């Protein structure tokens, strides 16, 4: 008899586009309700496409993208995409990171990666850096957000937005990586 067909493509675990995101579990903060709560986050137990946004409260490049990321996290959250904002630093106290997350009006989960374990496991090198991972765990995009950090009106290539739109439309992501600034 023929071997059973797996329910999802079997891909090598890795951090490159086309690989399955490495498995990790961490505590995450859900700040969406009146009472903040801590939830268990599992990178392999996702029911929706997930966008990982690696941020820093002190990075000037992150500051330039705050409004765009807040808008995308809200808009795409309503369309079935989870945003996980990861702060990979021990230099900033968690209270300041939470205050930054709330002030920026990010939607989704907040992950305090105080020892940068998640960032290291995913080979994140700069902030802001983003990864788009389909619900089956396949990494379909990683890199920068768009081609104009200083001026939203000058954006010609909206890399992150285009990748999310392609996934939501059931299409292949055409541009799977983008330059990082900073």
N, C-alpha and C positions, 0 to 999 in steps of 0.2 A: 504494500500500500504506500501511497505517496505521503510524505511528511505533512503534518498539519501546517496550514499557513498562519503565521502570527497575525494577531489582530492589528498590529501597527508595525511599521517598518523597523527592522532591527538595524540599528546604526551603532557605530563605535561611539563610546563615551568620549567626549572631548570638549574643547572650548571654541573650535573653529565652526564656521557656518557649515551646515550639513551634518554635524555631529549631534548626539544627544547630550544635553546639558548634564554635567556631573551631578551626582546626588548629594544633597546636603539638607539637613534639618536644623532650623534655628528658631529662636523666639522672635516674633515680630510684633509690632505694636499696631493695633487697629485704633486709629484716632478719629474715626468717622462718627461715632455716636457721642452722646452726652458724657458718658463714662468711658475713658480709654480702657482698653483691655489688651492683654497679652495673649497671642494665639501662636500655635505651633505652625510653622511654615515648612513645607516639604517641596523641594524643587521638582520631584517626580510625581507629586499628587496634585497636579493642576487640572482644573476643569475648563480653563479658558486660556487663550493666548496670554502670555505674561511679558510685560516690558520691564526689564530691570534698568533702573536709572541710578548710576553711581554719582553721588553728589558730595559736595563739601560746603560747609557753611562759610568757609574762608576763601574759597576759590573765586577769583574775579570772573573766570569764564563761566562758572556755574551761575553767578549772579546775572549774567547776560541772557541766560536761557530760562531763568525762573518762570517768567510769565508764560512763555511758550509751553513749557513742561506742565505747568499747572493747568493750562487750558486743555492740552492734550490728555492729561490724566483724567480730567473730568469728562470731556467729550467722548473719549474712547472707552472710558469706564462704563458709560451708559450704553455703549455698543457691544459690550461683552469682552473687554480687554482689561486684564488686571495690571495695575502699575505697582511696582515694588521699588520704593526709593531707599537706596542703601547708602549709608554714611560710613565709609571705611576708615575711621581714624580714632585713635584714643586721645588725641590732643584736645578734642572738644568734648566737654561733658554732655551726657545724654540729654539733660534738661535743655541745653542750648540747641542741640540738634532737633529736639521735638519742637521747641519754640520756632526754629527756622522753618521746619516742615509745615507747621500751622500758619505762620506768617506768609509763606509762599503760596498757601492754599493748594498744596498738592493733594490729590485724591489717591486712595489706595493704601497700601501698607507701608509702614516705616520700619526699617531694619537697621538696628544699631550694630554695625559690624566692627565693634570696638577693637578687636585684634586683627582686623582686615583678613580674616580667614576666608570669608566668602570671596572677597576681591582677589585674593591670591589664588584660590581654587579656580576661579573663572579667568585668571590672567588679565585682570583689569589693570591698566597702566596709568590712566589719567582720569580726572574728573573734568567735565561730565563725559561719561561714556555710557552708551546704552546697548542693551541686547534685547532682541525680540525672539521669543521662544514660543513656538506653537504648543498647543495643549498636549500633543504627543511627545513633547520634550525636544523636538528638533530646533536647533538654533538656525534662524533664517536671516538674521541681520545682526551686525555688531559694529560699533563705531560711533561717529559723531552724529549730531542731531540734524544739522542743515549746513549750508555753505556760507552763512553770514551771521556769525555770532553778534556782531556789533549793531546790525540794523535789520530788523525783521522785514522791512519793506524791500530790502535788497535780496531776499532769499530767492535763488533760482532753482536750487535743488533741496527739497524738503525730504531728506533721506529717511528719517524715522517715520514721518507721516506716510510717505509712499510705501514703506515696508508694511506698516500696519494695515493700510488700505488694501494692499495686495492680499495679505493673509485673510482679511475679512471678506474679500471678494472670492476667495478660494483660488487665487492665482499664484503663480510663482513670483517670488520677490526678485525683481530684476537687478537692483543695485543692492548687494548683500554686505557692503562695507563702505565706510566713509571716513574721511580724514578727521583726526582729533585735533582740537586746539588747546593751547596752553603749554 
